[in-house]
């Protein structure tokens, strides 16, 4: 599961950077690279969202390690 955690964390960080750019500069990096709401950009947004939901499980796993 460690590889899944690393991939998910990387995608969520990329999503967070994208939201930072949207908030500060009104610049959507995903839309700039892949087009505004194209199939590829929608897949990327979906994957980032799913990874964020998956990372909620870290709370339970962190508490078990302590």
N, CA, C and O atoms as a DFTB+ gen file, in Angstrom:
264 C
 N C O
     1  1       0.803      -1.199       0.000
     2  2       0.000       0.000       0.000
     3  2       0.843       1.259       0.000
     4  3       0.332       2.340      -0.293
     5  1       2.104       1.147       0.317
     6  2       2.952       2.332       0.380
     7  2       3.024       3.030      -0.978
     8  3       3.010       4.259      -1.038
     9  1       3.101       2.267      -2.064
    10  2       3.166       2.885      -3.399
    11  2       1.874       3.640      -3.693
    12  3       1.908       4.703      -4.313
    13  1       0.754       3.114      -3.264
    14  2      -0.533       3.775      -3.488
    15  2      -0.598       5.077      -2.680
    16  3      -1.102       6.091      -3.162
    17  1      -0.081       5.033      -1.449
    18  2      -0.027       6.246      -0.629
    19  2       0.837       7.312      -1.292
    20  3       0.460       8.483      -1.328
    21  1       1.986       6.913      -1.814
    22  2       2.902       7.872      -2.445
    23  2       2.301       8.485      -3.700
    24  3       2.402       9.694      -3.908
    25  1       1.682       7.669      -4.534
    26  2       1.052       8.187      -5.757
    27  2      -0.099       9.130      -5.394
    28  3      -0.238      10.208      -5.972
    29  1      -0.914       8.712      -4.437
    30  2      -2.046       9.542      -4.018
    31  2      -1.576      10.870      -3.443
    32  3      -2.119      11.925      -3.769
    33  1      -0.576      10.809      -2.596
    34  2      -0.056      12.039      -1.997
    35  2       0.513      12.974      -3.056
    36  3       0.310      14.187      -2.988
    37  1       1.217      12.423      -4.027
    38  2       1.778      13.235      -5.111
    39  2       0.671      13.918      -5.910
    40  3       0.767      15.109      -6.208
    41  1      -0.383      13.171      -6.260
    42  2      -1.480      13.765      -7.021
    43  2      -2.223      14.821      -6.217
    44  3      -2.636      15.841      -6.769
    45  1      -2.398      14.589      -4.929
    46  2      -3.085      15.585      -4.100
    47  2      -2.236      16.847      -3.956
    48  3      -2.775      17.954      -3.936
    49  1      -0.933      16.694      -3.858
    50  2      -0.049      17.871      -3.798
    51  2      -0.126      18.653      -5.105
    52  3      -0.181      19.882      -5.085
    53  1      -0.131      17.954      -6.242
    54  2      -0.277      18.627      -7.538
    55  2      -1.609      19.371      -7.588
    56  3      -1.674      20.502      -8.069
    57  1      -2.676      18.734      -7.089
    58  2      -3.984      19.389      -7.044
    59  2      -3.977      20.612      -6.152
    60  3      -4.597      21.626      -6.471
    61  1      -3.271      20.518      -5.026
    62  2      -3.192      21.660      -4.114
    63  2      -2.436      22.816      -4.749
    64  3      -2.816      23.975      -4.584
    65  1      -1.373      22.508      -5.472
    66  2      -0.622      23.562      -6.171
    67  2      -1.496      24.207      -7.239
    68  3      -1.459      25.422      -7.430
    69  1      -2.284      23.388      -7.934
    70  2      -3.191      23.929      -8.945
    71  2      -4.201      24.884      -8.300
    72  3      -4.463      25.962      -8.833
    73  1      -4.769      24.486      -7.147
    74  2      -5.716      25.358      -6.461
    75  2      -5.055      26.619      -5.929
    76  3      -5.677      27.680      -5.897
    77  1      -3.803      26.512      -5.511
    78  2      -3.059      27.700      -5.092
    79  2      -2.938      28.683      -6.255
    80  3      -3.141      29.885      -6.084
    81  1      -2.607      28.164      -7.434
    82  2      -2.494      29.025      -8.616
    83  2      -3.836      29.642      -8.991
    84  3      -3.902      30.803      -9.395
    85  1      -4.910      28.858      -8.855
    86  2      -6.251      29.393      -9.146
    87  2      -6.590      30.505      -8.154
    88  3      -7.105      31.554      -8.540
    89  1      -6.301      30.270      -6.887
    90  2      -6.636      31.261      -5.859
    91  2      -5.834      32.540      -5.955
    92  3      -6.373      33.630      -5.764
    93  1      -4.550      32.418      -6.249
    94  2      -3.699      33.604      -6.273
    95  2      -3.724      34.339      -7.605
    96  3      -3.721      35.569      -7.644
    97  1      -3.749      33.579      -8.695
    98  2      -3.568      34.196     -10.006
    99  2      -4.689      33.914     -10.998
   100  3      -4.601      34.322     -12.156
   101  1      -5.739      33.227     -10.565
   102  2      -6.828      32.806     -11.462
   103  2      -6.278      32.038     -12.670
   104  3      -6.739      32.209     -13.798
   105  1      -5.286      31.194     -12.402
   106  2      -4.636      30.421     -13.462
   107  2      -4.798      28.939     -13.155
   108  3      -4.262      28.438     -12.166
   109  1      -5.539      28.245     -14.006
   110  2      -5.769      26.813     -13.845
   111  2      -4.744      26.060     -14.702
   112  3      -4.868      26.002     -15.926
   113  1      -3.747      25.495     -14.055
   114  2      -2.656      24.828     -14.756
   115  2      -3.139      23.608     -15.532
   116  3      -2.686      23.372     -16.652
   117  1      -4.045      22.835     -14.957
   118  2      -4.567      21.648     -15.648
   119  2      -5.302      22.061     -16.913
   120  3      -5.106      21.459     -17.969
   121  1      -6.136      23.068     -16.817
   122  2      -6.866      23.551     -17.999
   123  2      -5.909      24.135     -19.029
   124  3      -6.131      23.997     -20.232
   125  1      -4.855      24.783     -18.567
   126  2      -3.874      25.357     -19.485
   127  2      -3.151      24.264     -20.277
   128  3      -2.930      24.407     -21.479
   129  1      -2.787      23.178     -19.601
   130  2      -2.026      22.117     -20.259
   131  2      -2.927      21.216     -21.094
   132  3      -2.579      20.874     -22.225
   133  1      -4.083      20.826     -20.551
   134  2      -4.908      19.809     -21.202
   135  2      -6.189      20.331     -21.829
   136  3      -6.900      19.575     -22.490
   137  1      -6.496      21.600     -21.637
   138  2      -7.722      22.165     -22.186
   139  2      -8.784      22.284     -21.112
   140  3      -8.777      21.553     -20.121
   141  1      -9.692      23.213     -21.324
   142  2     -10.723      23.485     -20.336
   143  2     -11.813      22.426     -20.405
   144  3     -12.573      22.359     -21.371
   145  1     -11.877      21.602     -19.369
   146  2     -12.869      20.542     -19.197
   147  2     -12.901      19.550     -20.368
   148  3     -13.966      19.075     -20.763
   149  1     -11.733      19.249     -20.908
   150  2     -11.636      18.165     -21.877
   151  2     -11.712      16.844     -21.113
   152  3     -11.703      16.832     -19.882
   153  1     -11.785      15.760     -21.831
   154  2     -11.868      14.452     -21.189
   155  2     -10.636      14.197     -20.315
   156  3     -10.757      13.678     -19.205
   157  1      -9.469      14.558     -20.810
   158  2      -8.239      14.323     -20.049
   159  2      -8.223      15.164     -18.776
   160  3      -7.864      14.661     -17.712
   161  1      -8.604      16.431     -18.867
   162  2      -8.595      17.273     -17.666
   163  2      -9.633      16.789     -16.660
   164  3      -9.391      16.854     -15.455
   165  1     -10.771      16.311     -17.121
   166  2     -11.777      15.780     -16.204
   167  2     -11.276      14.519     -15.518
   168  3     -11.558      14.304     -14.339
   169  1     -10.540      13.686     -16.236
   170  2      -9.953      12.489     -15.629
   171  2      -8.950      12.892     -14.548
   172  3      -8.926      12.300     -13.469
   173  1      -8.127      13.891     -14.836
   174  2      -7.138      14.351     -13.860
   175  2      -7.838      14.894     -12.614
   176  3      -7.459      14.546     -11.496
   177  1      -8.848      15.736     -12.790
   178  2      -9.578      16.259     -11.642
   179  2     -10.212      15.123     -10.836
   180  3     -10.202      15.155      -9.606
   181  1     -10.757      14.133     -11.518
   182  2     -11.374      12.991     -10.842
   183  2     -10.341      12.189     -10.066
   184  3     -10.585      11.800      -8.924
   185  1      -9.183      11.938     -10.682
   186  2      -8.133      11.187      -9.989
   187  2      -7.638      11.929      -8.750
   188  3      -7.426      11.317      -7.703
   189  1      -7.457      13.230      -8.863
   190  2      -7.012      14.018      -7.707
   191  2      -8.054      13.941      -6.594
   192  3      -7.701      13.782      -5.426
   193  1      -9.317      14.050      -6.944
   194  2     -10.379      13.956      -5.940
   195  2     -10.443      12.585      -5.285
   196  3     -10.592      12.487      -4.067
   197  1     -10.331      11.530      -6.078
   198  2     -10.340      10.175      -5.530
   199  2      -9.138       9.934      -4.625
   200  3      -9.257       9.281      -3.588
   201  1      -7.989      10.459      -5.015
   202  2      -6.795      10.321      -4.166
   203  2      -6.977      11.055      -2.852
   204  3      -6.549      10.570      -1.804
   205  1      -7.604      12.213      -2.896
   206  2      -7.882      12.940      -1.668
   207  2      -8.797      12.150      -0.747
   208  3      -8.585      12.116       0.465
   209  1      -9.819      11.513      -1.322
   210  2     -10.706      10.675      -0.511
   211  2      -9.961       9.470       0.047
   212  3     -10.177       9.086       1.197
   213  1      -9.095       8.876      -0.751
   214  2      -8.310       7.729      -0.296
   215  2      -7.402       8.115       0.869
   216  3      -7.234       7.339       1.810
   217  1      -6.823       9.299       0.809
   218  2      -5.891       9.723       1.859
   219  2      -6.581       9.988       3.191
   220  3      -5.908      10.123       4.213
   221  1      -7.893      10.064       3.202
   222  2      -8.607      10.160       4.481
   223  2      -8.284       8.940       5.337
   224  3      -8.275       9.025       6.565
   225  1      -8.017       7.807       4.689
   226  2      -7.690       6.585       5.432
   227  2      -6.379       6.717       6.213
   228  3      -6.126       5.926       7.121
   229  1      -5.552       7.694       5.879
   230  2      -4.305       7.897       6.624
   231  2      -4.583       8.206       8.091
   232  3      -3.801       7.820       8.959
   233  1      -5.671       8.888       8.379
   234  2      -5.989       9.219       9.763
   235  2      -6.098       7.955      10.609
   236  3      -5.546       7.892      11.708
   237  1      -6.796       6.968      10.110
   238  2      -6.936       5.715      10.842
   239  2      -5.630       4.954      10.953
   240  3      -5.339       4.363      11.993
   241  1      -4.835       4.965       9.879
   242  2      -3.568       4.233       9.891
   243  2      -2.541       4.915      10.772
   244  3      -1.724       4.240      11.399
   245  1      -2.562       6.232      10.833
   246  2      -1.619       6.948      11.706
   247  2      -1.922       6.640      13.165
   248  3      -1.008       6.425      13.961
   249  1      -3.190       6.619      13.512
   250  2      -3.575       6.344      14.896
   251  2      -3.215       4.920      15.297
   252  3      -2.892       4.680      16.460
   253  1      -3.259       3.971      14.370
   254  2      -2.903       2.586      14.679
   255  2      -1.414       2.441      14.932
   256  3      -1.011       1.577      15.712
   257  1      -0.583       3.259      14.297
   258  2       0.873       3.170      14.451
   259  2       1.336       3.719      15.778
   260  3       2.421       3.357      16.234
   261  1       0.568       4.575      16.419
   262  2       1.012       5.212      17.661
   263  2       0.804       4.337      18.854
   264  3       1.129       4.733      19.973
